[in-house]
């Protein structure tokens, strides 16, 4: 019975102590003194559990206070805004102090700018003086150059211009007259050549393929005489242009060598057509030809047996003439 009363008294004391605060070491000793050793050992786990529950209650109070602050967002925003504006005022104060500290440098810069502006004002004054001088000179020139003087100058210029036009006209007329005279002379030369051709001995040209030829089968002359005789006949030495022309011409040629218009009399190895004066467009060389034997072969012959060959121009051979157009001497 006594033990039960002691336990009840001890529980009442413990509850009162837990309501005020958590138990300390001294309070544990007091309990141990109040209660017997056995009693204390039995209640110690209960007391520890009760202490843990009291700690949880205290934590719940702190969380409740935090939630209360969150439930009042206007108050929280106001507190943060107060902190922000306080920091902003501090920054502005620091900036103001820095500007006050550097005020002397700005003053120096303002002074240099004022000096530059003064220089600009001086330049403007000088420009005004120059413009005034120019205006005075123009006024003086206007007084001297009156309307009559300007008219005289225009008349002089007009006369010079007319004279130049006249000279250009005369020069152009002279040039045209020279061209007309040159063309007239060339036309007269052509007429004379035509008259000479009419008086020359004509040979009967025959159509072979698409061209007209005269084949000299009996008389043998050198290359130069052959070229001259073809001119007298109203044509020129044959100018072969293709293999088809060769095939058609060979059907009418007897055996032997015939002079044609190709030669390299001007430059060795450069074979030109005496008809056109340009490089020949077709060659049908025999094997190992042209060889310029003894460095003396500069005129070209054609043979139906061995095609083209270079030979000595002064050798006498037959020749082939070619005619450009149809006339009464063509069969």
C-alpha positions in Angstrom: 0.0 0.0 0.0 2.8 2.3 0.9 4.5 1.4 -2.4 1.4 2.2 -4.3 1.0 5.6 -2.7 4.6 6.4 -3.4 4.1 5.5 -7.1 1.1 7.8 -7.4 2.9 10.6 -5.7 5.9 10.1 -8.1 3.7 10.2 -11.2 2.0 13.4 -10.1 5.5 15.0 -9.5 6.7 13.7 -12.9 3.7 15.1 -14.7 4.1 18.6 -13.2 7.8 18.6 -14.1 7.1 17.6 -17.7 4.5 20.4 -18.1 7.1 23.0 -17.2 10.2 21.6 -19.0 12.1 18.5 -19.8 13.8 16.8 -16.8 17.3 17.6 -15.8 19.9 15.4 -14.1 19.2 17.1 -10.8 15.5 16.3 -11.1 16.3 12.7 -11.9 18.3 12.6 -8.7 15.4 14.1 -6.8 13.0 11.5 -8.1 15.5 8.8 -7.3 15.6 10.1 -3.7 11.9 10.5 -3.4 11.1 7.1 -4.8 13.0 4.0 -3.8 15.5 2.5 -6.1 13.2 -0.2 -7.3 10.4 2.3 -8.0 12.7 4.5 -10.1 14.0 1.6 -12.2 10.4 0.5 -12.9 9.3 4.1 -13.9 12.4 5.1 -15.8 11.2 3.7 -19.2 7.8 5.4 -18.8 9.5 8.7 -18.0 11.8 8.4 -21.0 8.8 7.8 -23.3 6.9 10.7 -21.8 9.9 13.0 -22.4 10.0 11.9 -26.1 6.3 12.7 -26.4 6.9 16.2 -24.9 9.7 16.8 -27.4 7.3 16.0 -30.3 4.7 18.4 -28.8 7.3 21.2 -28.8 8.3 20.5 -32.5 4.6 20.6 -33.4 4.4 24.1 -31.8 7.3 25.3 -34.0 5.8 23.9 -37.2 2.4 25.5 -36.3 4.1 28.9 -36.0 5.8 28.5 -39.4 2.5 27.5 -41.0 0.9 30.6 -39.4 3.5 32.8 -41.2 2.8 31.1 -44.5 -0.9 31.5 -44.1 -0.2 35.3 -43.9 1.6 35.9 -47.3 1.1 39.7 -47.2 3.0 39.9 -44.0 5.8 37.8 -45.4 6.0 39.8 -48.6 6.1 43.0 -46.6 9.0 41.7 -44.5 10.9 40.7 -47.6 10.2 44.1 -49.3 11.4 45.9 -46.2 14.7 44.0 -46.3 15.1 44.6 -50.1 14.5 48.4 -49.8 16.9 48.6 -46.9 19.6 47.0 -49.0 18.8 49.3 -52.0 19.1 52.4 -49.8 22.5 51.1 -48.7 23.6 50.7 -52.3 22.4 54.2 -53.3 24.2 55.6 -50.4 27.4 53.9 -51.5 26.9 55.1 -55.1 26.4 58.7 -53.9 29.6 58.6 -51.8 31.5 57.3 -54.9 30.1 60.1 -57.1 31.0 62.7 -54.5 34.5 61.2 -54.3 35.0 61.4 -58.2 33.4 64.8 -58.6 36.9 66.4 -59.1 37.5 64.2 -62.3 34.2 65.2 -63.8 35.0 68.9 -63.3 38.3 68.4 -65.3 36.4 66.8 -68.2 33.9 69.6 -68.3 36.7 72.1 -68.4 38.3 70.3 -71.4 35.0 70.2 -73.2 34.6 73.9 -72.6 38.0 74.6 -74.1 37.1 72.5 -77.2 33.9 74.5 -77.6 35.9 77.7 -77.5 38.2 76.4 -80.3 35.1 75.6 -82.4 33.8 79.2 -81.9 37.2 80.6 -83.1 37.0 78.4 -86.2 33.5 79.5 -87.0 34.7 83.1 -86.7 37.5 82.4 -89.2 35.1 80.7 -91.6 32.8 83.7 -91.4 35.7 86.0 -92.3 36.6 83.8 -95.3 33.0 83.8 -96.6 32.9 87.6 -96.2 36.1 87.9 -98.3 34.7 85.6 -101.0 31.5 87.5 -101.2 33.4 90.8 -101.6 35.5 89.3 -104.4 32.3 88.0 -106.2 30.7 91.4 -105.9 33.8 93.0 -107.4 33.8 90.5 -110.3 30.1 91.0 -110.9 30.8 94.7 -111.3 33.6 94.2 -113.8 31.9 91.4 -115.8 28.9 93.2 -117.1 26.4 91.8 -119.7 28.2 93.2 -122.7 31.4 91.5 -121.8 29.6 88.2 -121.3 27.9 88.6 -124.7 31.2 89.3 -126.4 32.7 86.1 -124.9 29.7 84.1 -126.1 30.1 85.4 -129.6 33.8 84.5 -129.7 33.0 81.0 -128.4 30.2 80.6 -131.1 32.6 81.6 -133.9 35.3 79.1 -132.7 32.7 76.4 -132.4 31.4 77.1 -136.0 34.9 77.0 -137.3 35.6 73.7 -135.7 32.4 72.2 -137.2 33.5 73.5 -140.6 36.9 72.0 -140.2 35.4 68.7 -139.2 33.1 68.7 -142.1 35.9 69.4 -144.5 38.1 66.7 -143.0 35.2 64.2 -143.2 34.5 65.2 -146.8 38.2 64.8 -147.7 38.3 61.4 -146.1 35.2 60.3 -148.0 36.6 61.6 -151.2 39.8 59.6 -150.6 37.8 56.4 -149.9 35.7 57.0 -153.0 38.8 57.6 -155.1 40.4 54.4 -153.7 37.3 52.3 -154.4 37.1 53.8 -157.9 40.7 52.9 -158.6 40.1 49.3 -157.4 37.0 49.0 -159.5 39.0 50.2 -162.6 41.7 47.7 -161.8 39.1 45.0 -161.7 37.7 46.1 -165.0 41.1 46.1 -166.5 41.8 42.6 -165.2 38.5 41.5 -166.6 39.4 43.1 -170.0 42.7 41.3 -169.9 41.0 38.0 -169.1 38.7 38.5 -172.0 41.7 38.9 -174.3 43.6 36.0 -172.9 43.7 32.6 -174.5 41.0 30.4 -172.8 41.2 26.7 -172.4 38.2 24.4 -172.3 37.5 23.6 -168.6 35.4 20.5 -167.9 33.3 19.7 -164.9 34.7 17.0 -162.7 32.6 16.4 -159.6 31.5 19.7 -158.3 34.4 21.8 -159.8 35.7 22.8 -163.2 39.3 21.8 -164.2 41.7 22.0 -167.2 44.2 19.2 -167.2 47.4 20.0 -169.3 48.5 16.6 -170.6 51.1 17.5 -173.1 53.0 20.7 -172.2 55.5 20.4 -169.4 56.6 23.6 -167.5 58.0 24.5 -164.0 55.7 25.4 -161.1 55.9 29.2 -161.7 55.1 29.0 -165.4 52.2 26.6 -164.6 50.7 29.2 -162.1 51.1 32.0 -164.7 49.4 29.9 -167.5 46.4 29.0 -165.3 46.0 32.8 -164.7 46.1 33.3 -168.4 43.5 30.7 -168.9 41.2 32.6 -166.5 41.7 30.3 -163.5 44.5 29.2 -161.0 46.4 26.1 -160.1 44.1 23.4 -158.7 43.3 23.8 -155.0 42.3 20.3 -153.8 40.0 20.4 -150.7 39.0 16.8 -149.9 39.6 13.1 -150.6 36.4 13.0 -152.7 37.8 15.6 -155.0 41.0 13.5 -155.3 39.0 10.4 -156.2 36.9 12.3 -158.8 40.0 14.0 -160.3 42.1 10.8 -160.5 39.5 9.2 -162.8 40.5 11.7 -165.5 44.3 11.9 -164.9 46.8 10.1 -167.1 50.0 8.7 -165.5 52.5 11.3 -164.5 53.0 14.3 -162.1 50.9 17.4 -162.1 51.6 20.7 -160.4 49.0 22.0 -157.9 48.8 25.3 -155.9 50.4 24.1 -152.6 53.9 25.3 -151.7 56.2 26.3 -148.8 58.3 28.9 -150.6 57.8 31.4 -147.8 58.6 29.3 -144.8 60.0 25.7 -144.8 57.3 23.3 -143.6 54.5 25.8 -143.8 52.5 24.8 -146.8 50.2 27.5 -148.2 47.6 27.6 -151.0 48.7 30.0 -153.8 45.0 30.5 -154.5 44.0 31.8 -151.0 47.4 32.8 -149.4 46.3 30.8 -146.3 47.5 27.4 -145.1 46.3 24.5 -147.3 43.3 22.7 -145.8 43.8 19.2 -147.3 46.9 17.0 -147.7 47.2 13.5 -149.2 51.0 12.9 -148.8 52.7 9.8 -150.1 54.7 7.7 -147.7 57.7 9.5 -146.2 56.6 12.8 -147.8 57.2 15.7 -147.7 60.9 15.2 -147.2 62.4 18.3 -148.8 65.1 16.3 -150.4 68.5 18.2 -150.6 66.6 21.1 -149.0 65.4 22.2 -152.4 61.8 20.8 -152.7 59.2 23.5 -152.1 56.4 23.0 -154.6 53.8 20.2 -154.5 52.8 17.8 -157.2 49.9 15.4 -157.4 49.9 12.0 -159.0 47.1 9.4 -159.1 49.7 6.7 -158.4 51.3 8.1 -155.2 49.3 11.0 -154.1 51.1 14.3 -153.1 54.8 14.9 -153.0 57.1 17.9 -152.6 59.5 18.5 -155.5 61.9 21.0 -157.0 59.9 24.0 -158.3 62.0 24.4 -161.4 61.4 20.9 -162.7 59.1 20.7 -165.7 55.8 18.8 -165.2 52.2 18.8 -166.4 49.7 20.9 -164.4 46.1 21.2 -163.4 44.1 24.4 -163.6 40.9 25.2 -161.7 38.2 27.6 -162.7 35.9 29.6 -160.4 32.7 30.0 -162.4 30.9 28.9 -165.5 31.5 30.7 -168.9 31.4 30.0 -172.6 34.8 28.1 -172.5 33.5 25.5 -170.1 32.2 22.2 -171.6 
